[in-house]
Amino acid sequence: MDDQIPQDQPQDAELLTPLPRQQGKAITMSFPDAMREIIKGKSVARIEWANKDYCLLRVGWLTIFIENKFRGWKVNDGDMEAEDWFVVKEIN
């Protein structure tokens, strides 16, 4: 039996998430870390959302872009306890 991964199969780094990975660096973060990134001017999202929603600081308010609109974001306990936050690299 051949233990090698066939060439048409994804490598281990590609199995869990479509997010780009760098060896030795985590691809997700906690809510407090995500808020630090928002304060730095970045946008963040959750893997669980699996869509184009994202959060950012906009005109001094914590804001979520959802259903093609910016809205005030009421953070819930699920978001605060989540460990699947990531920085959104590009927003189209």
N, C-alpha and C positions, 0 to 999 in steps of 0.2 A: 504494500500500500504506500502510495506517495503522500508524504505529509506536507508538501508544498502547496501554497494557495494557487489555484489556476490563474492565469493571467487575466481572464475575464471577470474574476471576482475582486471586490474591493479589498484593499489592504486594511489592516486593523484600525488605522487612524481614521478611516472613512466610514466605519460601520455604524457608529452611534449618532453622528450629527453631520449635517452638511457644512457646518462652520469650519473655516480654515483652522488648522492646528499647527502649533509650533512646539517642537519637542521641549519638555520641561516647563511649559506654560499652561495654566488652566484655561479652558475655553469658556467656562461659565463662572459666575460669581454670586455672592449673596446680595440681598436687598441693600444693606448698608453700602457695600462696594458699588452697586449700581447707582445709588444716589450720589456717591462721590463722583462718579463719571458724569452724571447729569450736571452737577455743579460745575464741572470742568467744561461744560458746553457740548457734551456728547449726547447722542440719543441711545436709549437702551430698549431692549425687548426681552421677552421670555421665550424659550424654546417651546414651552407648553402652548403658547398662543398659536404657533404654526401658521401664521398669516403675516400680513403687512402692518399690523399695529405696532406702534412704538411710543415711547415716552421721552419727554424732554422738558427743559425749562424754557418757557416761552413767555415773554413780556412779564417776567418775574413770577410766573405761576407754574406749578407742576402740572403738566399737560400731557394728555394722551391723544395720539392720532388714531382714530378708530372710525370705521364706516366712512372713510374719506373726509372726515371732519376733525378739527382740533376741538377737544373738550377738556373741561376741568377734570382732573383725575382724582377720584376718591379711592385711595389705596385701601385694599382689604387685607385681612390677616393671611390669606393664601399667598398674596404677592410678597408680603413682608417676611414670610417664612421660607419662601422659595429660594433655591440654590441654582436655578437655571437661567439666570440673567446673563445677557451678553451685550456688548457694544455693537450697535448697528453701524456697519462700515460705510454703506452708501444708501442714501434715501433718494429714490427716483421721483 
